[in-house]
């Protein structure tokens, strides 16, 4: 039997995940000091993470923006055939890229602290909401979800598809579902450019 207080906390974190995940961006924007080298290395990593996220959203659709867990169908196609949480993997890669890009000019200790705080915040949020989502999916889809979990890894992607692919690629939903993400990504690029010019 699950603790209702634990369930309430997980639901709260899920509902407010956007605000909580903005904390790393704010830390980097305030305290980061990019260098030409760190931007050259980090920015392609950040873009790769966003491309992974867009690929996933093309399959999962606008339900990824809800304030509560919902899934009209169990999607196992596209990136979901390689890893169960491609949106979060993409977000983490993007955050890692921006963490690298923003901190190249910081002293080593401050750079390490900023990267650890940024990625640690994300890890803590995902460690809370992934079990919350998986509990819902288990209830909603039962044995189908159990079979999916048995073959497809939770966080570290497989090198080849591991599931029967169910779901359709709908690129037209990306713009609608990802408006906030694109705005945030653009704002981070703008701040990064301004800080790089001042360095």
N, C-alpha and C positions, 0 to 999 in steps of 0.2 A: 504493500500500500504506500502510495507516495504522500509526502508531506504537503498539505495544501499551501503552507507558507512558501515552500520551495517552488511549487507550481506558480504561485502568484508572482514571485520574484522573477522567474523565467519569462512569464508573460509580460511583466513590466519591462524587462530588458529588451525583449523582442519588439515591443511596441515603440520603445525609445532608442532602438539600435542606431538610427540615423544620427541622432544627437550625440550619442555616446561615441560613435565612430568618427565624429567630427573633431573629437579631442586631439587625436594625433595630428590632424591637419593644422589645427590652431597652434599646437606646440611647435611644429616645424615652421609655420609661417612667422611666428614671433621670434623664435630663438635660432632658427637655421641660418647658416652662412654658406651658401653654395659656392663651389669653384667650377671653373670651366670643365675640369676633368670629371667632377662628381655629376655634373649635369649630363655630360656626354655618356657616362656609364648608366646613371640612374633613370634618365628619361625613357630610353627604349624599354627598360624593364617595366616602368609604370604603364606605358602604352600597351605592352604585351598583356598585362593584367587586365586592362580595360577591354581589350579585344576578346579575351577569354570570357569576360563577363557578358559582353554583347552576344557572343555565340550562345551562351547559356540562356540569356533572356529571350533570344529568338525561339527557343523551345519552351521555356517556362511561362513566358508572357507577363502580363501586368499584375498577376497575383503576387509577384515578388514585392510589390509596393504596399500590400495590405498591412494594417496595424495588428492583425492577428494572423495566426497560421491558417492557411487555406490552400487547398490543392484540388481542383476539379478532376484531375486525372494524375496518374502516376507516370511521370515522364522519365524514360530511360534511354532516350536517343541523344545523338550529338555528344556534347561533353559529359552528359549524365551516364553515358555508357562507359566512361573512364573513371569517373569519380562522383560520389553522391552529392558533393557540395561545391560544384564548379563556380558558383557565384562568389562564395566566400574565399575559395582559393584564388580567384581572379582579384578580389578586393585586397587580399593579403599581398599578392604579388605587386599590385599597384602601390600599396602602402610601402612595401620594401623599396620599390623604385624611387618613390618620392623621398623616402628617408635617406637613401644614398644621395640623391640629387641635391637635397637641401643642406646637407651637413658636411660637405667636403672641405669647407673653410673653417669649421669649428675645431677647437683643440680636441685631441683624441678622447679625453675623458668626457667632455660635454657631448661630443659626437656619439660616443657609445651610449651615454645616458639618454639622449634624444631618440636614438634608434630603438633602444630597449623599451623606453616608455611608449613609443608609438606602436611598435609591434606587440608589446605586452598588453596594451589596452585592447587591441583587436583580438588577440588570442583569448583574453578573459571574456570578452563579449561573445565570441563564437563558442567558447567552451560552455557558456550558459544557454545559448539559444539553439545550438544544434541538437542537444538531447530533447529540448522542448519540441522542436519540429519533428524529430524522429518519433517521438511518442505519438504525436498526432497522426503521422503517416502510417504508423503501425496500426493504430485504431481504425483509420480510414480504409486501408488497403490490405490489411491482414497478411495472408500467406504470400501474396504477390510481392509485398514489400519485404517480407522476410527472405524470399528467394533473391530479390535484388540486393539486399544487404549482404547476403552470403557470398555474392560473387564480385560486387563492385566496392572498392575501398572507400572509406569515409572521407579522407583528407588527401592522401598522397595518390595522385592519379596512376592508374595502370598504364602500361605501355601500349596496350591494345584493347579494343572494346571488350567488355566483360559481361554484357547483358543482351537480352533480346531487345532490340531497339523499338520502343514505342513512343510516339510523339512526332510532331511535324514542325519543320523549320518555317517560321513565320517572321521574316525580317521586318515586315511592316510594323510590328509591335515594338520594335526596339526604340524608335524615336519617342513613342508615347511613354513607354515604361522607364526609359533611361534619362528623361529630361533633367531631373535633379542631379543624377550622376554626372551627366555631361557638363552641367553648370558648375558643379564642384570641381571637376577635373579642369575646366577652363580657368576657374578662379585660382586654382593651385598653379597652373602654368603661368598665369599673369603675375602672381606673387613671386614665383621662382625667377621669372625674367627680370622683374624689378630688382630683386635682391642680387641677382647675378650681375646686373649692370652697376650696382653700387659697390660690388666686391673689388 
